[in-house]
Amino acid sequence: MPVKDMAADISDGKYFFSGTVHDISRFGVALEDVPQKLSASVPRLTIILNGQGKHFKLKAVPRWETQNGIRKTIGCQIEQCPVNWTEFVMRFEPETDDIWGNNA
């Protein structure tokens, strides 16, 4: 689900980078405007998310990346999702599951 006004501070265990949150799910997050230097081939990232009056520290495994010139977008799978993250994401979920996409 798309989300606005969330910043991300990302560490690959060696360096720190900044980006923005593009979209979220209960078990994943897509980070955009990330510098090319951040490798998606590391085994784990630590991500600090800030925005919308919330603050989260997540451990995540990079799963994919797309290049956007000198920046990129990285999709990550969250490990051991904290309860407060799940509750936050549920605020953005549609009230009913529409498998046919009729609520769009």
C-alpha positions in Angstrom: 0.0 0.0 0.0 1.4 3.4 -0.8 2.3 5.6 2.1 3.4 9.3 2.3 5.6 11.3 4.6 7.8 8.6 5.9 11.6 8.8 5.9 14.0 5.9 6.2 17.5 5.7 7.7 19.1 2.4 6.4 22.2 0.6 7.6 23.8 -2.3 5.8 26.0 -2.9 8.9 28.8 -0.8 7.5 27.3 2.5 6.2 24.2 4.6 6.8 21.9 5.8 4.0 18.7 7.8 3.8 15.7 7.3 1.6 11.9 7.5 1.7 9.2 4.9 2.1 7.4 4.2 -1.1 4.9 1.5 0.1 4.4 -0.8 3.0 2.8 -4.2 3.8 2.6 -6.3 6.9 5.7 -8.1 6.0 7.5 -5.7 3.6 8.6 -2.2 2.8 9.8 -0.6 -0.5 12.4 2.1 0.0 13.0 4.7 -2.7 15.5 7.5 -3.4 18.2 5.2 -2.0 21.8 5.8 -3.1 23.3 3.3 -5.5 26.1 2.6 -3.0 23.6 0.7 -0.8 23.9 -2.9 -1.9 20.8 -5.1 -2.0 23.0 -8.2 -1.9 23.7 -7.8 1.9 22.0 -10.5 4.0 20.2 -8.0 6.3 19.4 -4.3 6.7 18.5 -2.3 9.7 15.8 0.3 8.8 14.6 3.1 11.0 11.3 4.5 9.8 10.0 7.9 10.9 6.8 9.7 9.9 3.1 10.2 10.6 3.9 10.4 14.3 5.4 7.0 14.4 8.9 5.5 14.8 9.9 1.9 13.9 13.2 0.0 13.9 13.0 -3.0 11.6 15.4 -5.8 10.5 14.8 -6.7 6.9 16.2 -8.8 4.0 16.6 -7.1 0.7 14.6 -9.0 -2.0 14.7 -6.8 -5.2 15.9 -3.5 -6.5 15.3 -1.2 -9.5 17.7 1.4 -10.8 16.6 5.1 -11.2 19.7 6.8 -12.5 21.9 7.7 -9.5 19.2 6.5 -7.0 17.3 3.2 -6.7 14.3 1.5 -5.0 14.8 -1.5 -2.8 12.1 -3.9 -1.7 12.7 -5.7 1.6 11.0 -8.5 3.6 10.7 -7.6 7.3 11.9 -10.2 9.7 10.0 -10.8 12.9 7.5 -8.0 12.4 6.8 -6.1 15.6 3.2 -5.9 16.7 3.2 -2.0 16.5 4.3 -2.3 12.8 1.4 -4.6 12.0 -1.1 -2.3 13.8 0.3 0.7 11.9 0.0 -1.1 8.5 -3.5 -2.2 9.3 -4.6 1.4 9.3 -3.9 1.6 5.6 -5.6 -1.7 4.6 -9.0 -1.6 2.9 -11.9 -2.5 5.1 -12.9 -5.5 3.0 -10.8 -7.8 0.8 -11.7 -7.1 -2.8 -9.9 -9.8 -4.8 -11.4 -8.5 -8.0 -10.1 -4.9 -7.6 -13.6 -3.3 -7.6 -12.8 -0.9 -4.8 -10.1 0.9 -6.7 
